[in-house]
């Protein structure tokens, strides 16, 4: 047994979880997968604002490039 990490993306307008992912490790791919699911469900729109935690995963080059591409 061990830890299970959850990353979630909430649409603050509807207050619904629109993307989520779980993993045994807190790595960038965990949050990237949650963002991918959210974008697939809702799609990016002009003016989209994303507020995230201040963890190192959110500051990674991989995640930042994913945000720019959205």
CHARMM-style PDB file with segment names, atoms N, HN, CA, C and O in Angstrom:
ATOM      1  N   UNK     1       0.844  -1.188   0.000  1.00  0.00      PROA
ATOM      2  CA  UNK     1       0.000   0.000   0.000  1.00  0.00      PROA
ATOM      3  C   UNK     1       0.877   1.236   0.000  1.00  0.00      PROA
ATOM      4  O   UNK     1       2.049   1.193   0.376  1.00  0.00      PROA
ATOM      5  N   UNK     2       0.285   2.330  -0.428  1.00  0.00      PROA
ATOM      6  HN  UNK     2      -0.667   2.364  -0.733  1.00  0.00      PROA
ATOM      7  CA  UNK     2       1.001   3.598  -0.473  1.00  0.00      PROA
ATOM      8  C   UNK     2       0.035   4.720  -0.774  1.00  0.00      PROA
ATOM      9  O   UNK     2      -1.178   4.595  -0.604  1.00  0.00      PROA
ATOM     10  N   UNK     3       0.598   5.802  -1.220  1.00  0.00      PROA
ATOM     11  HN  UNK     3       1.583   5.904  -1.358  1.00  0.00      PROA
ATOM     12  CA  UNK     3      -0.191   6.975  -1.525  1.00  0.00      PROA
ATOM     13  C   UNK     3      -0.832   6.862  -2.901  1.00  0.00      PROA
ATOM     14  O   UNK     3      -0.297   6.211  -3.798  1.00  0.00      PROA
ATOM     15  N   UNK     4      -1.975   7.500  -3.051  1.00  0.00      PROA
ATOM     16  HN  UNK     4      -2.409   8.029  -2.322  1.00  0.00      PROA
ATOM     17  CA  UNK     4      -2.620   7.663  -4.349  1.00  0.00      PROA
ATOM     18  C   UNK     4      -2.887   9.151  -4.507  1.00  0.00      PROA
ATOM     19  O   UNK     4      -3.622   9.745  -3.719  1.00  0.00      PROA
ATOM     20  N   UNK     5      -2.292   9.746  -5.519  1.00  0.00      PROA
ATOM     21  HN  UNK     5      -1.694   9.264  -6.159  1.00  0.00      PROA
ATOM     22  CA  UNK     5      -2.428  11.174  -5.751  1.00  0.00      PROA
ATOM     23  C   UNK     5      -3.553  11.440  -6.741  1.00  0.00      PROA
ATOM     24  O   UNK     5      -3.762  10.676  -7.683  1.00  0.00      PROA
ATOM     25  N   UNK     6      -4.267  12.525  -6.515  1.00  0.00      PROA
ATOM     26  HN  UNK     6      -4.097  13.146  -5.750  1.00  0.00      PROA
ATOM     27  CA  UNK     6      -5.368  12.945  -7.376  1.00  0.00      PROA
ATOM     28  C   UNK     6      -5.101  14.359  -7.858  1.00  0.00      PROA
ATOM     29  O   UNK     6      -4.796  15.248  -7.062  1.00  0.00      PROA
ATOM     30  N   UNK     7      -5.215  14.563  -9.152  1.00  0.00      PROA
ATOM     31  HN  UNK     7      -5.463  13.841  -9.798  1.00  0.00      PROA
ATOM     32  CA  UNK     7      -5.170  15.901  -9.738  1.00  0.00      PROA
ATOM     33  C   UNK     7      -6.537  16.147 -10.368  1.00  0.00      PROA
ATOM     34  O   UNK     7      -7.056  15.297 -11.092  1.00  0.00      PROA
ATOM     35  N   UNK     8      -7.111  17.299 -10.092  1.00  0.00      PROA
ATOM     36  HN  UNK     8      -6.689  17.989  -9.504  1.00  0.00      PROA
ATOM     37  CA  UNK     8      -8.436  17.610 -10.611  1.00  0.00      PROA
ATOM     38  C   UNK     8      -8.451  19.010 -11.207  1.00  0.00      PROA
ATOM     39  O   UNK     8      -7.758  19.911 -10.733  1.00  0.00      PROA
ATOM     40  N   UNK     9      -9.253  19.178 -12.253  1.00  0.00      PROA
ATOM     41  HN  UNK     9      -9.817  18.446 -12.638  1.00  0.00      PROA
ATOM     42  CA  UNK     9      -9.468  20.477 -12.871  1.00  0.00      PROA
ATOM     43  C   UNK     9     -10.954  20.790 -12.712  1.00  0.00      PROA
ATOM     44  O   UNK     9     -11.815  20.039 -13.171  1.00  0.00      PROA
ATOM     45  N   UNK    10     -11.236  21.910 -12.055  1.00  0.00      PROA
ATOM     46  HN  UNK    10     -10.537  22.520 -11.682  1.00  0.00      PROA
ATOM     47  CA  UNK    10     -12.625  22.310 -11.815  1.00  0.00      PROA
ATOM     48  C   UNK    10     -12.985  23.516 -12.668  1.00  0.00      PROA
ATOM     49  O   UNK    10     -12.222  24.479 -12.755  1.00  0.00      PROA
ATOM     50  N   UNK    11     -14.143  23.455 -13.289  1.00  0.00      PROA
ATOM     51  HN  UNK    11     -14.762  22.673 -13.219  1.00  0.00      PROA
ATOM     52  CA  UNK    11     -14.715  24.608 -13.977  1.00  0.00      PROA
ATOM     53  C   UNK    11     -15.412  25.436 -12.892  1.00  0.00      PROA
ATOM     54  O   UNK    11     -16.435  25.021 -12.346  1.00  0.00      PROA
ATOM     55  N   UNK    12     -14.853  26.599 -12.588  1.00  0.00      PROA
ATOM     56  HN  UNK    12     -14.022  26.936 -13.031  1.00  0.00      PROA
ATOM     57  CA  UNK    12     -15.405  27.387 -11.490  1.00  0.00      PROA
ATOM     58  C   UNK    12     -16.756  28.005 -11.813  1.00  0.00      PROA
ATOM     59  O   UNK    12     -17.495  28.388 -10.906  1.00  0.00      PROA
ATOM     60  N   UNK    13     -17.085  28.104 -13.096  1.00  0.00      PROA
ATOM     61  HN  UNK    13     -16.485  27.793 -13.833  1.00  0.00      PROA
ATOM     62  CA  UNK    13     -18.408  28.625 -13.454  1.00  0.00      PROA
ATOM     63  C   UNK    13     -19.500  27.617 -13.093  1.00  0.00      PROA
ATOM     64  O   UNK    13     -20.498  27.962 -12.462  1.00  0.00      PROA
ATOM     65  N   UNK    14     -19.292  26.375 -13.503  1.00  0.00      PROA
ATOM     66  HN  UNK    14     -18.481  26.095 -14.016  1.00  0.00      PROA
ATOM     67  CA  UNK    14     -20.298  25.344 -13.229  1.00  0.00      PROA
ATOM     68  C   UNK    14     -20.036  24.608 -11.912  1.00  0.00      PROA
ATOM     69  O   UNK    14     -20.896  23.880 -11.416  1.00  0.00      PROA
ATOM     70  N   UNK    15     -18.841  24.808 -11.353  1.00  0.00      PROA
ATOM     71  HN  UNK    15     -18.142  25.399 -11.755  1.00  0.00      PROA
ATOM     72  CA  UNK    15     -18.409  24.128 -10.114  1.00  0.00      PROA
ATOM     73  C   UNK    15     -18.330  22.613 -10.299  1.00  0.00      PROA
ATOM     74  O   UNK    15     -18.516  21.857  -9.345  1.00  0.00      PROA
ATOM     75  N   UNK    16     -18.054  22.173 -11.531  1.00  0.00      PROA
ATOM     76  HN  UNK    16     -17.903  22.787 -12.305  1.00  0.00      PROA
ATOM     77  CA  UNK    16     -17.935  20.743 -11.836  1.00  0.00      PROA
ATOM     78  C   UNK    16     -16.474  20.383 -12.068  1.00  0.00      PROA
ATOM     79  O   UNK    16     -15.696  21.183 -12.587  1.00  0.00      PROA
ATOM     80  N   UNK    17     -16.118  19.161 -11.673  1.00  0.00      PROA
ATOM     81  HN  UNK    17     -16.751  18.512 -11.252  1.00  0.00      PROA
ATOM     82  CA  UNK    17     -14.802  18.629 -12.018  1.00  0.00      PROA
ATOM     83  C   UNK    17     -14.885  18.197 -13.480  1.00  0.00      PROA
ATOM     84  O   UNK    17     -15.694  17.340 -13.835  1.00  0.00      PROA
ATOM     85  N   UNK    18     -14.040  18.797 -14.327  1.00  0.00      PROA
ATOM     86  HN  UNK    18     -13.383  19.493 -14.039  1.00  0.00      PROA
ATOM     87  CA  UNK    18     -14.099  18.513 -15.753  1.00  0.00      PROA
ATOM     88  C   UNK    18     -12.905  17.692 -16.234  1.00  0.00      PROA
ATOM     89  O   UNK    18     -12.879  17.255 -17.384  1.00  0.00      PROA
ATOM     90  N   UNK    19     -11.931  17.482 -15.374  1.00  0.00      PROA
ATOM     91  HN  UNK    19     -11.952  17.837 -14.440  1.00  0.00      PROA
ATOM     92  CA  UNK    19     -10.790  16.639 -15.704  1.00  0.00      PROA
ATOM     93  C   UNK    19     -10.147  16.135 -14.430  1.00  0.00      PROA
ATOM     94  O   UNK    19     -10.047  16.865 -13.444  1.00  0.00      PROA
ATOM     95  N   UNK    20      -9.716  14.899 -14.451  1.00  0.00      PROA
ATOM     96  HN  UNK    20      -9.798  14.306 -15.252  1.00  0.00      PROA
ATOM     97  CA  UNK    20      -9.066  14.340 -13.264  1.00  0.00      PROA
ATOM     98  C   UNK    20      -8.153  13.198 -13.682  1.00  0.00      PROA
ATOM     99  O   UNK    20      -8.298  12.617 -14.758  1.00  0.00      PROA
ATOM    100  N   UNK    21      -7.207  12.893 -12.796  1.00  0.00      PROA
ATOM    101  HN  UNK    21      -7.089  13.365 -11.922  1.00  0.00      PROA
ATOM    102  CA  UNK    21      -6.297  11.776 -13.008  1.00  0.00      PROA
ATOM    103  C   UNK    21      -5.769  11.339 -11.654  1.00  0.00      PROA
ATOM    104  O   UNK    21      -5.682  12.141 -10.725  1.00  0.00      PROA
ATOM    105  N   UNK    22      -5.417  10.069 -11.544  1.00  0.00      PROA
ATOM    106  HN  UNK    22      -5.488   9.417 -12.299  1.00  0.00      PROA
ATOM    107  CA  UNK    22      -4.821   9.532 -10.332  1.00  0.00      PROA
ATOM    108  C   UNK    22      -3.534   8.808 -10.687  1.00  0.00      PROA
ATOM    109  O   UNK    22      -3.370   8.303 -11.798  1.00  0.00      PROA
ATOM    110  N   UNK    23      -2.624   8.767  -9.718  1.00  0.00      PROA
ATOM    111  HN  UNK    23      -2.757   9.177  -8.816  1.00  0.00      PROA
ATOM    112  CA  UNK    23      -1.353   8.092  -9.929  1.00  0.00      PROA
ATOM    113  C   UNK    23      -0.707   7.795  -8.577  1.00  0.00      PROA
ATOM    114  O   UNK    23      -0.997   8.448  -7.574  1.00  0.00      PROA
ATOM    115  N   UNK    24       0.156   6.815  -8.575  1.00  0.00      PROA
ATOM    116  HN  UNK    24       0.391   6.284  -9.389  1.00  0.00      PROA
ATOM    117  CA  UNK    24       0.918   6.480  -7.369  1.00  0.00      PROA
ATOM    118  C   UNK    24       2.073   7.461  -7.173  1.00  0.00      PROA
ATOM    119  O   UNK    24       2.702   7.468  -6.115  1.00  0.00      PROA
ATOM    120  N   UNK    25       2.360   8.292  -8.185  1.00  0.00      PROA
ATOM    121  HN  UNK    25       1.849   8.287  -9.044  1.00  0.00      PROA
ATOM    122  CA  UNK    25       3.466   9.249  -8.098  1.00  0.00      PROA
ATOM    123  C   UNK    25       2.977  10.633  -8.492  1.00  0.00      PROA
ATOM    124  O   UNK    25       2.172  10.785  -9.411  1.00  0.00      PROA
ATOM    125  N   UNK    26       3.476  11.643  -7.780  1.00  0.00      PROA
ATOM    126  HN  UNK    26       4.130  11.520  -7.033  1.00  0.00      PROA
ATOM    127  CA  UNK    26       3.128  13.024  -8.081  1.00  0.00      PROA
ATOM    128  C   UNK    26       4.141  13.560  -9.087  1.00  0.00      PROA
ATOM    129  O   UNK    26       5.170  14.131  -8.725  1.00  0.00      PROA
ATOM    130  N   UNK    27       3.818  13.358 -10.350  1.00  0.00      PROA
ATOM    131  HN  UNK    27       2.983  12.894 -10.644  1.00  0.00      PROA
ATOM    132  CA  UNK    27       4.701  13.793 -11.433  1.00  0.00      PROA
ATOM    133  C   UNK    27       3.918  14.677 -12.395  1.00  0.00      PROA
ATOM    134  O   UNK    27       2.695  14.785 -12.308  1.00  0.00      PROA
ATOM    135  N   UNK    28       4.642  15.303 -13.307  1.00  0.00      PROA
ATOM    136  HN  UNK    28       5.635  15.215 -13.378  1.00  0.00      PROA
ATOM    137  CA  UNK    28       4.015  16.197 -14.271  1.00  0.00      PROA
ATOM    138  C   UNK    28       2.968  15.495 -15.123  1.00  0.00      PROA
ATOM    139  O   UNK    28       1.952  16.095 -15.473  1.00  0.00      PROA
ATOM    140  N   UNK    29       3.203  14.229 -15.460  1.00  0.00      PROA
ATOM    141  HN  UNK    29       4.029  13.742 -15.176  1.00  0.00      PROA
ATOM    142  CA  UNK    29       2.230  13.531 -16.311  1.00  0.00      PROA
ATOM    143  C   UNK    29       0.875  13.381 -15.625  1.00  0.00      PROA
ATOM    144  O   UNK    29      -0.140  13.267 -16.312  1.00  0.00      PROA
ATOM    145  N   UNK    30       0.829  13.377 -14.315  1.00  0.00      PROA
ATOM    146  HN  UNK    30       1.654  13.469 -13.757  1.00  0.00      PROA
ATOM    147  CA  UNK    30      -0.438  13.293 -13.582  1.00  0.00      PROA
ATOM    148  C   UNK    30      -1.280  14.537 -13.851  1.00  0.00      PROA
ATOM    149  O   UNK    30      -2.452  14.427 -14.213  1.00  0.00      PROA
ATOM    150  N   UNK    31      -0.699  15.703 -13.679  1.00  0.00      PROA
ATOM    151  HN  UNK    31       0.253  15.792 -13.385  1.00  0.00      PROA
ATOM    152  CA  UNK    31      -1.473  16.924 -13.894  1.00  0.00      PROA
ATOM    153  C   UNK    31      -1.731  17.178 -15.374  1.00  0.00      PROA
ATOM    154  O   UNK    31      -2.755  17.758 -15.739  1.00  0.00      PROA
ATOM    155  N   UNK    32      -0.814  16.749 -16.217  1.00  0.00      PROA
ATOM    156  HN  UNK    32       0.017  16.278 -15.921  1.00  0.00      PROA
ATOM    157  CA  UNK    32      -1.013  16.892 -17.659  1.00  0.00      PROA
ATOM    158  C   UNK    32      -2.198  16.064 -18.130  1.00  0.00      PROA
ATOM    159  O   UNK    32      -2.979  16.508 -18.972  1.00  0.00      PROA
ATOM    160  N   UNK    33      -2.330  14.867 -17.588  1.00  0.00      PROA
ATOM    161  HN  UNK    33      -1.696  14.506 -16.904  1.00  0.00      PROA
ATOM    162  CA  UNK    33      -3.449  14.003 -17.965  1.00  0.00      PROA
ATOM    163  C   UNK    33      -4.773  14.613 -17.512  1.00  0.00      PROA
ATOM    164  O   UNK    33      -5.760  14.557 -18.245  1.00  0.00      PROA
ATOM    165  N   UNK    34      -4.804  15.189 -16.323  1.00  0.00      PROA
ATOM    166  HN  UNK    34      -4.002  15.234 -15.727  1.00  0.00      PROA
ATOM    167  CA  UNK    34      -6.030  15.837 -15.834  1.00  0.00      PROA
ATOM    168  C   UNK    34      -6.405  17.016 -16.729  1.00  0.00      PROA
ATOM    169  O   UNK    34      -7.580  17.210 -17.041  1.00  0.00      PROA
ATOM    170  N   UNK    35      -5.405  17.808 -17.147  1.00  0.00      PROA
ATOM    171  HN  UNK    35      -4.451  17.650 -16.894  1.00  0.00      PROA
ATOM    172  CA  UNK    35      -5.675  18.934 -18.034  1.00  0.00      PROA
ATOM    173  C   UNK    35      -6.153  18.452 -19.395  1.00  0.00      PROA
ATOM    174  O   UNK    35      -7.081  19.030 -19.962  1.00  0.00      PROA
ATOM    175  N   UNK    36      -5.536  17.406 -19.928  1.00  0.00      PROA
ATOM    176  HN  UNK    36      -4.783  16.937 -19.467  1.00  0.00      PROA
ATOM    177  CA  UNK    36      -5.963  16.850 -21.218  1.00  0.00      PROA
ATOM    178  C   UNK    36      -7.422  16.418 -21.178  1.00  0.00      PROA
ATOM    179  O   UNK    36      -8.171  16.676 -22.120  1.00  0.00      PROA
ATOM    180  N   UNK    37      -7.824  15.773 -20.109  1.00  0.00      PROA
ATOM    181  HN  UNK    37      -7.215  15.564 -19.344  1.00  0.00      PROA
ATOM    182  CA  UNK    37      -9.218  15.335 -19.976  1.00  0.00      PROA
ATOM    183  C   UNK    37     -10.163  16.528 -19.911  1.00  0.00      PROA
ATOM    184  O   UNK    37     -11.239  16.507 -20.509  1.00  0.00      PROA
ATOM    185  N   UNK    38      -9.761  17.567 -19.187  1.00  0.00      PROA
ATOM    186  HN  UNK    38      -8.886  17.584 -18.701  1.00  0.00      PROA
ATOM    187  CA  UNK    38     -10.602  18.761 -19.073  1.00  0.00      PROA
ATOM    188  C   UNK    38     -10.750  19.444 -20.429  1.00  0.00      PROA
ATOM    189  O   UNK    38     -11.849  19.851 -20.807  1.00  0.00      PROA
ATOM    190  N   UNK    39      -9.645  19.568 -21.158  1.00  0.00      PROA
ATOM    191  HN  UNK    39      -8.752  19.238 -20.851  1.00  0.00      PROA
ATOM    192  CA  UNK    39      -9.700  20.216 -22.465  1.00  0.00      PROA
ATOM    193  C   UNK    39     -10.494  19.392 -23.464  1.00  0.00      PROA
ATOM    194  O   UNK    39     -11.179  19.949 -24.322  1.00  0.00      PROA
ATOM    195  N   UNK    40     -10.409  18.071 -23.361  1.00  0.00      PROA
ATOM    196  HN  UNK    40      -9.852  17.619 -22.664  1.00  0.00      PROA
ATOM    197  CA  UNK    40     -11.180  17.206 -24.264  1.00  0.00      PROA
ATOM    198  C   UNK    40     -12.678  17.341 -23.988  1.00  0.00      PROA
ATOM    199  O   UNK    40     -13.489  17.299 -24.912  1.00  0.00      PROA
ATOM    200  N   UNK    41     -13.036  17.502 -22.729  1.00  0.00      PROA
ATOM    201  HN  UNK    41     -12.377  17.536 -21.978  1.00  0.00      PROA
ATOM    202  CA  UNK    41     -14.444  17.611 -22.373  1.00  0.00      PROA
ATOM    203  C   UNK    41     -15.013  18.997 -22.697  1.00  0.00      PROA
ATOM    204  O   UNK    41     -16.103  19.111 -23.257  1.00  0.00      PROA
ATOM    205  N   UNK    42     -14.277  20.032 -22.346  1.00  0.00      PROA
ATOM    206  HN  UNK    42     -13.392  19.940 -21.891  1.00  0.00      PROA
ATOM    207  CA  UNK    42     -14.792  21.395 -22.486  1.00  0.00      PROA
ATOM    208  C   UNK    42     -14.177  22.171 -23.636  1.00  0.00      PROA
ATOM    209  O   UNK    42     -14.806  23.077 -24.183  1.00  0.00      PROA
ATOM    210  N   UNK    43     -12.956  21.824 -24.004  1.00  0.00      PROA
ATOM    211  HN  UNK    43     -12.445  21.088 -23.559  1.00  0.00      PROA
ATOM    212  CA  UNK    43     -12.268  22.569 -25.062  1.00  0.00      PROA
ATOM    213  C   UNK    43     -11.823  23.931 -24.579  1.00  0.00      PROA
ATOM    214  O   UNK    43     -12.510  24.568 -23.781  1.00  0.00      PROA
ATOM    215  N   UNK    44     -10.672  24.382 -25.060  1.00  0.00      PROA
ATOM    216  HN  UNK    44     -10.113  23.864 -25.709  1.00  0.00      PROA
ATOM    217  CA  UNK    44     -10.219  25.709 -24.656  1.00  0.00      PROA
ATOM    218  C   UNK    44     -11.026  26.786 -25.379  1.00  0.00      PROA
ATOM    219  O   UNK    44     -11.384  26.627 -26.546  1.00  0.00      PROA
ATOM    220  N   UNK    45     -11.301  27.858 -24.690  1.00  0.00      PROA
ATOM    221  HN  UNK    45     -11.011  27.987 -23.742  1.00  0.00      PROA
ATOM    222  CA  UNK    45     -12.025  28.988 -25.280  1.00  0.00      PROA
ATOM    223  C   UNK    45     -11.189  30.254 -25.080  1.00  0.00      PROA
ATOM    224  O   UNK    45     -10.386  30.324 -24.150  1.00  0.00      PROA
ATOM    225  N   UNK    46     -11.370  31.248 -25.943  1.00  0.00      PROA
ATOM    226  HN  UNK    46     -12.022  31.192 -26.700  1.00  0.00      PROA
ATOM    227  CA  UNK    46     -10.633  32.502 -25.761  1.00  0.00      PROA
ATOM    228  C   UNK    46     -10.895  33.081 -24.376  1.00  0.00      PROA
ATOM    229  O   UNK    46     -12.031  33.095 -23.902  1.00  0.00      PROA
ATOM    230  N   UNK    47      -9.848  33.551 -23.741  1.00  0.00      PROA
ATOM    231  HN  UNK    47      -8.925  33.539 -24.126  1.00  0.00      PROA
ATOM    232  CA  UNK    47      -9.979  34.140 -22.413  1.00  0.00      PROA
ATOM    233  C   UNK    47      -9.919  33.136 -21.279  1.00  0.00      PROA
ATOM    234  O   UNK    47     -10.113  33.503 -20.120  1.00  0.00      PROA
ATOM    235  N   UNK    48      -9.650  31.865 -21.595  1.00  0.00      PROA
ATOM    236  HN  UNK    48      -9.492  31.567 -22.537  1.00  0.00      PROA
ATOM    237  CA  UNK    48      -9.559  30.830 -20.566  1.00  0.00      PROA
ATOM    238  C   UNK    48      -8.487  31.203 -19.545  1.00  0.00      PROA
ATOM    239  O   UNK    48      -7.368  31.559 -19.915  1.00  0.00      PROA
ATOM    240  N   UNK    49      -8.827  31.122 -18.278  1.00  0.00      PROA
ATOM    241  HN  UNK    49      -9.736  30.833 -17.977  1.00  0.00      PROA
ATOM    242  CA  UNK    49      -7.886  31.388 -17.191  1.00  0.00      PROA
ATOM    243  C   UNK    49      -7.745  30.105 -16.392  1.00  0.00      PROA
ATOM    244  O   UNK    49      -8.737  29.494 -15.994  1.00  0.00      PROA
ATOM    245  N   UNK    50      -6.504  29.705 -16.162  1.00  0.00      PROA
ATOM    246  HN  UNK    50      -5.699  30.202 -16.485  1.00  0.00      PROA
ATOM    247  CA  UNK    50      -6.250  28.501 -15.376  1.00  0.00      PROA
ATOM    248  C   UNK    50      -5.475  28.889 -14.139  1.00  0.00      PROA
ATOM    249  O   UNK    50      -4.396  29.473 -14.236  1.00  0.00      PROA
ATOM    250  N   UNK    51      -6.010  28.573 -12.989  1.00  0.00      PROA
ATOM    251  HN  UNK    51      -6.886  28.099 -12.911  1.00  0.00      PROA
ATOM    252  CA  UNK    51      -5.316  28.805 -11.724  1.00  0.00      PROA
ATOM    253  C   UNK    51      -4.888  27.448 -11.204  1.00  0.00      PROA
ATOM    254  O   UNK    51      -5.687  26.513 -11.163  1.00  0.00      PROA
ATOM    255  N   UNK    52      -3.624  27.338 -10.804  1.00  0.00      PROA
ATOM    256  HN  UNK    52      -2.975  28.098 -10.837  1.00  0.00      PROA
ATOM    257  CA  UNK    52      -3.135  26.040 -10.345  1.00  0.00      PROA
ATOM    258  C   UNK    52      -2.397  26.175  -9.023  1.00  0.00      PROA
ATOM    259  O   UNK    52      -2.135  27.272  -8.529  1.00  0.00      PROA
ATOM    260  N   UNK    53      -2.082  25.036  -8.487  1.00  0.00      PROA
ATOM    261  HN  UNK    53      -2.295  24.146  -8.888  1.00  0.00      PROA
ATOM    262  CA  UNK    53      -1.249  24.927  -7.302  1.00  0.00      PROA
ATOM    263  C   UNK    53       0.120  25.524  -7.620  1.00  0.00      PROA
ATOM    264  O   UNK    53       0.411  25.826  -8.778  1.00  0.00      PROA
ATOM    265  N   UNK    54       0.943  25.690  -6.624  1.00  0.00      PROA
ATOM    266  HN  UNK    54       0.707  25.444  -5.684  1.00  0.00      PROA
ATOM    267  CA  UNK    54       2.274  26.235  -6.833  1.00  0.00      PROA
ATOM    268  C   UNK    54       3.344  25.148  -6.820  1.00  0.00      PROA
ATOM    269  O   UNK    54       4.524  25.456  -6.657  1.00  0.00      PROA
ATOM    270  N   UNK    55       2.967  23.914  -6.984  1.00  0.00      PROA
ATOM    271  HN  UNK    55       2.008  23.664  -7.116  1.00  0.00      PROA
ATOM    272  CA  UNK    55       3.920  22.816  -6.987  1.00  0.00      PROA
ATOM    273  C   UNK    55       4.832  22.842  -8.198  1.00  0.00      PROA
ATOM    274  O   UNK    55       4.514  23.467  -9.210  1.00  0.00      PROA
ATOM    275  N   UNK    56       5.946  22.177  -8.096  1.00  0.00      PROA
ATOM    276  HN  UNK    56       6.204  21.670  -7.273  1.00  0.00      PROA
ATOM    277  CA  UNK    56       6.934  22.181  -9.177  1.00  0.00      PROA
ATOM    278  C   UNK    56       6.391  21.553 -10.452  1.00  0.00      PROA
ATOM    279  O   UNK    56       6.848  21.899 -11.541  1.00  0.00      PROA
ATOM    280  N   UNK    57       5.433  20.645 -10.350  1.00  0.00      PROA
ATOM    281  HN  UNK    57       5.061  20.364  -9.465  1.00  0.00      PROA
ATOM    282  CA  UNK    57       4.856  20.016 -11.536  1.00  0.00      PROA
ATOM    283  C   UNK    57       4.179  21.062 -12.417  1.00  0.00      PROA
ATOM    284  O   UNK    57       4.237  20.977 -13.644  1.00  0.00      PROA
ATOM    285  N   UNK    58       3.552  22.027 -11.804  1.00  0.00      PROA
ATOM    286  HN  UNK    58       3.505  22.097 -10.808  1.00  0.00      PROA
ATOM    287  CA  UNK    58       2.821  23.061 -12.537  1.00  0.00      PROA
ATOM    288  C   UNK    58       3.754  24.078 -13.186  1.00  0.00      PROA
ATOM    289  O   UNK    58       3.355  24.777 -14.117  1.00  0.00      PROA
ATOM    290  N   UNK    59       4.977  24.165 -12.710  1.00  0.00      PROA
ATOM    291  HN  UNK    59       5.302  23.597 -11.954  1.00  0.00      PROA
ATOM    292  CA  UNK    59       5.966  25.090 -13.269  1.00  0.00      PROA
ATOM    293  C   UNK    59       6.869  24.408 -14.294  1.00  0.00      PROA
ATOM    294  O   UNK    59       7.726  25.058 -14.891  1.00  0.00      PROA
ATOM    295  N   UNK    60       6.688  23.124 -14.498  1.00  0.00      PROA
ATOM    296  HN  UNK    60       5.991  22.596 -14.013  1.00  0.00      PROA
ATOM    297  CA  UNK    60       7.554  22.378 -15.412  1.00  0.00      PROA
ATOM    298  C   UNK    60       7.388  22.857 -16.851  1.00  0.00      PROA
ATOM    299  O   UNK    60       6.324  23.341 -17.237  1.00  0.00      PROA
ATOM    300  N   UNK    61       8.448  22.716 -17.636  1.00  0.00      PROA
ATOM    301  HN  UNK    61       9.312  22.323 -17.323  1.00  0.00      PROA
ATOM    302  CA  UNK    61       8.394  23.081 -19.053  1.00  0.00      PROA
ATOM    303  C   UNK    61       7.301  22.312 -19.785  1.00  0.00      PROA
ATOM    304  O   UNK    61       6.581  22.876 -20.609  1.00  0.00      PROA
ATOM    305  N   UNK    62       7.182  21.033 -19.483  1.00  0.00      PROA
ATOM    306  HN  UNK    62       7.767  20.575 -18.813  1.00  0.00      PROA
ATOM    307  CA  UNK    62       6.185  20.189 -20.148  1.00  0.00      PROA
ATOM    308  C   UNK    62       4.781  20.740 -19.946  1.00  0.00      PROA
ATOM    309  O   UNK    62       4.018  20.870 -20.904  1.00  0.00      PROA
ATOM    310  N   UNK    63       4.439  21.063 -18.709  1.00  0.00      PROA
ATOM    311  HN  UNK    63       5.059  20.958 -17.931  1.00  0.00      PROA
ATOM    312  CA  UNK    63       3.099  21.562 -18.406  1.00  0.00      PROA
ATOM    313  C   UNK    63       2.879  22.954 -18.989  1.00  0.00      PROA
ATOM    314  O   UNK    63       1.802  23.242 -19.510  1.00  0.00      PROA
ATOM    315  N   UNK    64       3.888  23.819 -18.907  1.00  0.00      PROA
ATOM    316  HN  UNK    64       4.763  23.584 -18.483  1.00  0.00      PROA
ATOM    317  CA  UNK    64       3.770  25.171 -19.448  1.00  0.00      PROA
ATOM    318  C   UNK    64       3.559  25.129 -20.967  1.00  0.00      PROA
ATOM    319  O   UNK    64       2.767  25.904 -21.503  1.00  0.00      PROA
ATOM    320  N   UNK    65       4.258  24.234 -21.653  1.00  0.00      PROA
ATOM    321  HN  UNK    65       4.901  23.605 -21.217  1.00  0.00      PROA
ATOM    322  CA  UNK    65       4.080  24.097 -23.104  1.00  0.00      PROA
ATOM    323  C   UNK    65       2.691  23.574 -23.425  1.00  0.00      PROA
ATOM    324  O   UNK    65       2.089  23.971 -24.422  1.00  0.00      PROA
ATOM    325  N   UNK    66       2.182  22.687 -22.587  1.00  0.00      PROA
ATOM    326  HN  UNK    66       2.671  22.364 -21.777  1.00  0.00      PROA
ATOM    327  CA  UNK    66       0.836  22.156 -22.776  1.00  0.00      PROA
ATOM    328  C   UNK    66      -0.196  23.280 -22.654  1.00  0.00      PROA
ATOM    329  O   UNK    66      -1.167  23.323 -23.410  1.00  0.00      PROA
ATOM    330  N   UNK    67       0.018  24.179 -21.708  1.00  0.00      PROA
ATOM    331  HN  UNK    67       0.806  24.145 -21.094  1.00  0.00      PROA
ATOM    332  CA  UNK    67      -0.905  25.303 -21.534  1.00  0.00      PROA
ATOM    333  C   UNK    67      -0.880  26.249 -22.724  1.00  0.00      PROA
ATOM    334  O   UNK    67      -1.929  26.718 -23.168  1.00  0.00      PROA
ATOM    335  N   UNK    68       0.298  26.531 -23.241  1.00  0.00      PROA
ATOM    336  HN  UNK    68       1.150  26.151 -22.881  1.00  0.00      PROA
ATOM    337  CA  UNK    68       0.421  27.423 -24.389  1.00  0.00      PROA
ATOM    338  C   UNK    68      -0.242  26.801 -25.614  1.00  0.00      PROA
ATOM    339  O   UNK    68      -0.852  27.500 -26.422  1.00  0.00      PROA
ATOM    340  N   UNK    69      -0.118  25.488 -25.742  1.00  0.00      PROA
ATOM    341  HN  UNK    69       0.378  24.920 -25.085  1.00  0.00      PROA
ATOM    342  CA  UNK    69      -0.723  24.791 -26.872  1.00  0.00      PROA
ATOM    343  C   UNK    69      -2.226  24.688 -26.784  1.00  0.00      PROA
ATOM    344  O   UNK    69      -2.894  24.441 -27.789  1.00  0.00      PROA
ATOM    345  N   UNK    70      -2.777  24.877 -25.575  1.00  0.00      PROA
ATOM    346  HN  UNK    70      -2.235  25.078 -24.759  1.00  0.00      PROA
ATOM    347  CA  UNK    70      -4.225  24.775 -25.390  1.00  0.00      PROA
ATOM    348  C   UNK    70      -4.852  26.001 -25.943  1.00  0.00      PROA
ATOM    349  OT1 UNK    70      -6.074  26.142 -25.899  1.00  0.00      PROA
TER     350      UNK     70
END
